[in-house]
Amino acid sequence: MTSTVDHRVRSATSFRRVLAGGMAGSVLEWYDFAIYGVLAATVLGPLFFPGNSGVVQLLLALATQGLGFVARPLGGVVFGHLGDKFGRKPMLVVTFLLLGTSTAAIGVLPTYHQAGLWATVLLVVLRMTQGFALGGEFGAAVLMVSEYGEPKRRGFWASWPQAGAPLGTVLATVVVTVIGLAFPGDAFDRWGWRVAFLVAIPLLIIGFWIRRSVEESPVFQAAKAGAEQKAAGKKKSSVLEALARPRAVLQGLGMRLGENIAFYIYTVFVIAYATRYFGYARGDVVLAVTFASVCQFAGMIGGGAWSDRVGRKIAMLVPAVALVIWAPVFFWMVGTSSVPMLWLGVCVGAFFHGMLAGPEAAWITELFPTRYRYAGSSLVFQGSSIIAGAPAPLIAVWLIDSFGVGAVVGYLVITMAITVIALVTSRETKGVDLDRVG
């Protein structure tokens, strides 16, 4: 039988395609998320939701964003099981096609004034479809890069699909800015916003072309060959195997709780918060978030590389504690109504978040053995989305309206403390052989 090492050597020439394919999906995923987040906070509420209250329309638009997260765990279960059974590559292609076509379709939807309730229903269906696809897409991308990459630099390479989030955010804000300049005033609100979703079409074509040429993970191929030789009867669902050993899943969910909420506060909630409560111009806030995403990208890549030197736990604990300290400082800075202070607050918070999220991809994949790594990783990535990411902007808006800014600070601090506890109680995984994780 060909050894695992032989598989890896033979597959090394495909690594760049694997990395590019993983990045393509991640960028498209977060481009869609950022586009919807920006437009939900500014345009989509009145277009798709009836009513006279601007706050209610904003909450409904953000709730539709959250509905996509509801479908993510289901997608993680379905694609996680299929990916552990049939391979990572087929899931990369299928989930990417679903994601891209759903995003582009939003760009041609009729509005509520044109189609009534059907417009709202169709928007919800497309968001749910996107969420279902995303449930399997990100786990597959991270796994492929992690299983191809050399163990000594796995933290660095696995951080690149993670870094698709800030790159997608940068692309989204650039697109919205350009469209806003090309279609000023009412033209943007009436139909210029559609172009932002239709940009997904060229991204879909490029990403699909890259992913078609990617070879299957050598680690998965070796594990499958070993399983076939053993012929150990009927294989249990990889999802059930992951849930039967819940410690890794729970630690992953705990770690992702504070990290996920911090991301949505600094990139989505801040847009609505700064414009609605302190009168910042939309362009100023969007530009701040764009530049902060560059800082976040640098933090992710740097954090991933640092974790290869000092270990995953230390590399994630330092920025997690920093985010706890920064939370009250950030809201004070935004409250000064000073654009430079807004920039500083958002950029520093985004950088610390990047440092935390960068090593996360490698750490989560290293928690699970190959036979249920896709399912376990997807449960962590997408399970955290529904308990943390989906409700975060809604909870933050409700807390601000009901109790004031101190409640949102407490929300960030408490959830980040859970992240710290999850990291402290976890094992160090730096440099482990993915073939030998048991």
C-alpha positions in Angstrom: 0.0 0.0 0.0 1.3 3.5 -0.8 2.3 5.2 2.4 0.7 8.4 3.8 4.0 10.2 3.3 4.1 9.2 -0.4 0.5 10.6 -0.7 1.7 13.9 0.8 4.8 14.1 -1.4 2.8 13.3 -4.5 0.1 15.9 -3.6 2.5 18.7 -2.7 2.3 20.2 -6.2 -1.5 20.6 -5.7 -1.1 22.7 -2.6 -1.4 26.1 -4.2 -4.6 25.0 -6.0 -6.0 23.8 -2.6 -5.1 27.0 -0.9 -6.6 29.1 -3.8 -9.7 27.0 -3.8 -10.1 27.3 -0.1 -9.6 31.1 -0.2 -12.1 31.5 -3.1 -14.9 30.0 -1.1 -14.1 31.8 2.1 -13.9 35.2 0.3 -17.2 34.6 -1.5 -18.8 33.5 1.8 -17.8 36.6 3.7 -18.3 38.9 0.7 -22.0 37.8 0.8 -22.2 38.2 4.5 -20.6 41.7 4.5 -22.7 42.8 1.6 -25.9 41.7 3.3 -24.8 43.2 6.6 -24.1 46.6 5.1 -27.2 46.7 3.0 -29.4 45.3 5.8 -28.3 48.2 8.0 -29.0 50.8 5.3 -31.2 49.6 2.4 -32.8 46.2 2.6 -35.2 46.8 5.5 -37.6 49.2 3.7 -37.3 47.2 0.4 -38.3 43.8 1.8 -40.1 44.4 5.1 -43.3 46.5 5.5 -43.9 48.8 8.4 -43.3 52.4 9.5 -40.7 51.9 12.1 -37.1 52.1 11.0 -35.8 50.2 14.0 -38.3 47.4 13.3 -37.3 47.2 9.7 -33.6 47.1 10.7 -34.3 44.3 13.2 -36.2 42.3 10.6 -33.4 42.7 8.1 -30.8 41.5 10.6 -33.1 38.7 11.6 -33.2 37.5 8.0 -29.4 37.5 8.2 -29.7 35.4 11.3 -32.1 32.9 9.6 -29.2 31.9 7.3 -27.3 30.8 10.4 -30.1 28.5 11.5 -29.5 26.4 8.4 -25.7 26.3 8.9 -25.7 23.5 11.5 -27.9 21.4 9.3 -25.5 21.9 6.4 -22.7 21.1 8.7 -24.3 17.8 9.6 -25.2 16.8 6.1 -22.0 17.8 4.3 -19.9 16.8 7.3 -21.2 13.2 7.1 -20.9 13.1 3.3 -17.4 14.7 3.3 -16.1 12.1 5.8 -17.7 9.3 3.7 -17.0 10.4 0.1 -14.2 13.0 0.4 -13.6 16.7 0.9 -13.3 17.7 -2.8 -16.9 16.9 -3.9 -18.3 18.9 -1.0 -16.0 21.9 -1.9 -17.6 22.0 -5.4 -21.2 21.4 -4.4 -21.3 23.9 -1.5 -19.6 26.6 -3.5 -22.1 26.3 -6.4 -25.0 26.6 -3.9 -23.4 29.5 -2.2 -22.6 31.5 -5.3 -25.9 31.0 -7.1 -27.9 31.9 -4.0 -26.0 35.1 -3.5 -26.4 36.2 -7.1 -30.1 35.3 -7.1 -30.7 38.0 -4.4 -29.6 40.5 -6.9 -32.6 39.8 -9.1 -35.3 39.5 -6.5 -38.4 41.7 -6.7 -39.0 44.0 -3.7 -42.0 43.9 -1.3 -43.6 46.7 -3.2 -43.3 44.7 -6.4 -44.3 41.2 -5.3 -45.7 41.6 -1.8 -45.0 38.9 0.8 -43.5 36.7 -1.9 -40.4 38.9 -2.1 -39.8 38.5 1.7 -40.3 34.7 1.4 -37.9 34.4 -1.5 -35.3 36.4 0.4 -35.6 34.1 3.4 -35.4 31.0 1.2 -32.2 32.2 -0.4 -30.7 33.2 2.9 -31.5 29.7 4.3 -30.0 28.1 1.2 -26.8 30.1 1.6 -26.6 29.1 5.3 -27.1 25.4 4.4 -24.2 25.6 1.8 -22.0 27.5 4.2 -22.6 24.8 6.8 -20.3 22.5 4.8 -18.3 24.9 2.8 -16.0 26.4 5.3 -15.2 23.2 7.1 -14.2 21.6 3.8 -11.9 24.5 2.8 -10.1 24.6 6.2 -9.7 20.8 6.3 -8.3 20.6 2.8 -5.6 23.2 3.6 -4.9 21.7 7.0 -4.6 18.1 5.7 -2.4 19.2 2.8 -0.1 21.5 4.8 3.0 20.4 6.6 2.5 20.1 10.4 5.2 22.6 11.3 3.4 25.4 9.4 -0.2 24.2 9.7 -1.2 27.2 11.8 0.1 29.6 9.2 -1.5 27.9 6.2 -4.8 27.1 7.8 -5.2 30.7 8.7 -5.5 31.7 5.1 -9.0 30.4 4.6 -9.9 32.1 7.9 -8.5 35.3 6.4 -11.0 35.1 3.6 -13.4 36.8 6.1 -11.6 40.2 6.1 -10.8 39.9 2.4 -14.4 39.3 1.7 -15.3 42.3 3.9 -12.8 44.5 2.1 -14.1 43.5 -1.3 -17.7 44.0 -0.2 -17.1 47.5 1.2 -15.1 48.5 -1.9 -17.9 47.3 -4.1 -20.6 49.1 -2.1 -18.5 52.3 -2.2 -17.9 52.1 -5.9 -21.6 51.4 -6.6 -22.6 54.2 -4.3 -20.5 56.6 -6.3 -21.8 55.2 -9.6 -25.4 55.3 -8.5 -25.8 58.2 -6.1 -28.9 59.0 -4.0 -32.1 57.2 -4.8 -30.6 55.3 -7.7 -28.6 53.2 -5.2 -31.6 52.5 -3.0 -33.8 51.6 -6.0 -31.6 49.2 -8.0 -27.9 50.0 -7.6 -27.7 47.7 -4.6 -28.5 44.7 -6.9 -25.1 45.0 -8.6 -23.4 44.2 -5.3 -25.0 40.7 -5.2 -24.5 40.1 -8.9 -20.7 40.5 -8.4 -20.9 37.0 -7.0 -21.2 35.7 -10.5 -17.6 36.2 -11.6 -16.4 35.1 -8.2 -18.5 31.9 -8.6 -17.0 31.2 -12.1 -13.4 31.7 -11.0 -13.8 29.7 -7.7 -15.5 26.8 -9.5 -12.8 26.6 -12.1 -10.1 26.5 -9.3 -11.9 23.9 -7.2 -12.6 21.5 -10.0 -8.9 21.0 -10.4 -8.1 20.3 -6.7 -7.1 16.8 -5.8 -8.6 15.0 -2.9 -6.9 15.3 0.5 -4.0 12.9 0.9 -4.8 12.4 4.6 -8.4 11.4 3.7 -7.2 9.1 0.9 -4.9 7.3 3.3 -7.5 7.0 6.0 -10.1 5.6 3.5 -7.6 3.1 2.2 -6.9 1.9 5.8 -10.6 1.7 6.6 -11.3 -0.4 3.5 -8.6 -2.8 4.4 -10.0 -3.3 7.9 -13.5 -3.8 6.4 -14.9 -3.4 9.9 -18.5 -3.8 9.0 -21.1 -1.0 8.7 -19.5 2.4 9.5 -21.2 4.6 12.0 -22.2 8.1 11.0 -19.2 10.5 11.5 -21.6 13.0 13.1 -22.6 10.5 15.7 -19.0 9.6 16.3 -18.1 13.3 16.9 -21.1 13.7 19.3 -20.2 10.5 21.1 -16.9 12.3 22.2 -18.3 15.7 23.1 -15.3 17.2 24.9 -13.7 18.4 21.7 -17.0 19.7 20.3 -17.8 21.6 23.5 -14.3 23.1 23.8 -14.5 24.2 20.2 -17.9 25.8 20.7 -16.8 27.5 23.8 -13.7 28.9 22.1 -15.8 30.1 19.2 -18.4 31.8 21.3 -16.6 35.0 22.3 -14.6 35.0 19.1 -17.7 34.9 16.9 -19.5 37.6 18.8 -16.5 39.9 18.8 -16.4 39.5 15.0 -20.0 40.5 14.4 -19.8 43.4 16.9 -16.8 44.9 15.2 -17.9 44.4 11.6 -21.7 44.4 11.5 -23.2 45.9 14.6 -20.8 48.8 14.6 -22.2 50.1 11.3 -25.8 50.4 12.6 -24.6 51.5 16.1 -22.3 54.3 14.9 -24.7 55.7 12.2 -27.9 55.4 14.1 -26.9 56.4 17.6 -24.0 58.9 17.1 -24.7 60.3 13.6 -21.6 59.1 11.9 -21.8 59.3 8.1 -22.3 55.8 6.5 -19.3 56.3 4.3 -17.0 57.0 7.3 -18.1 53.9 9.2 -17.9 51.7 6.1 -14.4 53.0 5.4 -13.3 52.4 9.0 -14.6 48.8 8.8 -12.8 48.3 5.5 -9.4 49.4 6.9 -10.1 47.4 10.1 -10.5 44.3 7.9 -7.0 44.8 6.5 -5.8 44.9 10.1 -7.8 41.8 10.9 -6.3 40.0 7.9 -2.8 40.8 9.2 -3.8 39.6 12.6 -5.1 36.3 11.3 -2.0 35.5 9.2 0.3 36.7 12.0 -1.6 34.8 14.7 -1.6 31.6 12.6 2.2 31.9 12.1 2.8 32.8 15.8 0.9 29.7 16.9 3.3 27.5 15.0 6.1 28.9 17.2 4.5 29.3 20.7 1.6 26.9 20.5 -2.1 27.3 19.7 -3.2 27.9 23.3 -0.9 30.8 24.1 -1.4 32.3 20.6 -5.2 32.5 21.2 -5.2 33.3 24.9 -3.2 36.5 24.6 -5.6 38.2 22.1 -8.7 36.8 23.9 -7.6 38.6 27.1 -6.8 41.7 25.1 -10.4 41.7 23.6 -11.8 41.6 27.1 -9.8 44.7 28.1 -10.5 46.5 24.8 -14.3 46.1 24.9 -15.1 49.1 27.1 -12.4 51.2 25.4 -13.9 50.5 22.0 -17.4 51.7 22.9 -16.0 54.8 24.7 -14.1 55.7 21.5 -17.2 55.3 19.3 -19.2 57.4 21.7 -16.8 60.3 21.3 -18.3 60.9 17.8 -14.8 61.4 16.5 -14.0 59.7 13.2 -10.3 59.1 14.1 -11.3 57.5 17.4 -13.8 55.4 15.6 -11.1 54.2 13.3 -8.7 53.4 16.1 -11.3 51.6 18.1 -12.5 49.4 15.3 -9.0 48.7 13.9 -7.5 47.6 17.2 -10.5 45.4 18.0 -10.4 43.8 14.6 -6.6 43.2 14.8 -7.0 41.4 18.2 -9.9 39.4 16.8 -7.7 38.4 13.8 -5.0 37.2 16.2 -7.5 35.1 18.0 -9.2 33.6 14.9 -6.0 33.0 12.9 -4.8 29.9 14.9 -8.4 28.7 15.4 -8.7 26.9 12.0 -5.7 24.6 12.7 -6.6 24.1 16.3 -10.1 22.9 15.5 -9.0 20.5 12.8 -6.4 19.1 15.1 -9.0 18.2 17.8 -10.6 15.5 15.7 -9.4 12.2 14.0 -9.7 11.9 10.2 -12.7 9.6 10.2 -15.0 12.3 11.7 -12.9 15.4 11.3 -15.2 17.0 8.7 -18.3 16.4 10.8 -16.6 17.5 14.1 -15.1 20.6 12.6 -18.4 21.6 10.9 -20.3 21.1 14.2 -18.0 23.5 15.9 -17.8 26.1 13.1 -21.5 26.1 12.4 -22.9 25.3 15.8 -21.2 28.4 17.1 -22.7 30.4 14.3 -26.2 29.7 15.5 -25.6 30.3 19.2 -23.2 33.2 18.8 -23.0 34.7 15.3 -26.7 34.7 14.4 -28.1 36.5 17.4 -25.1 38.7 18.2 -26.2 41.9 16.2 -29.8 41.4 17.3 -28.9 41.0 21.0 -26.5 44.0 20.8 -29.3 46.2 19.3 -31.8 45.1 21.9 -29.3 45.6 24.8 -28.4 49.1 23.6 -32.1 50.1 23.4 -33.1 48.5 26.7 -30.1 48.9 29.0 -27.5 51.1 27.3 -24.0 50.5 26.1 -22.8 49.0 29.4 -24.9 45.9 28.7 -23.2 45.3 25.3 -19.8 45.7 27.0 -20.8 43.1 29.5 -22.1 40.8 26.7 -18.7 40.9 25.0 -16.7 40.4 28.3 -18.8 37.5 29.6 -18.7 35.6 26.3 -15.0 36.2 25.8 -14.4 34.9 29.3 -16.1 31.6 28.2 -13.6 31.5 25.3 -10.7 31.9 27.7 -12.0 29.1 29.9 -12.4 26.8 26.9 -8.8 27.5 25.8 -7.3 27.0 29.3 -9.0 23.6 29.6 -8.1 22.4 26.2 -5.0 20.4 25.2 -2.1 21.8 23.1 -2.3 20.5 19.5 0.6 22.3 17.7 2.4 20.0 15.3 0.3 16.9 15.8 0.2 14.3 13.1 -3.4 14.4 11.7 -3.1 10.7 10.8 -2.5 9.8 14.5 -5.2 12.0 16.2 -7.4 9.6 18.1 
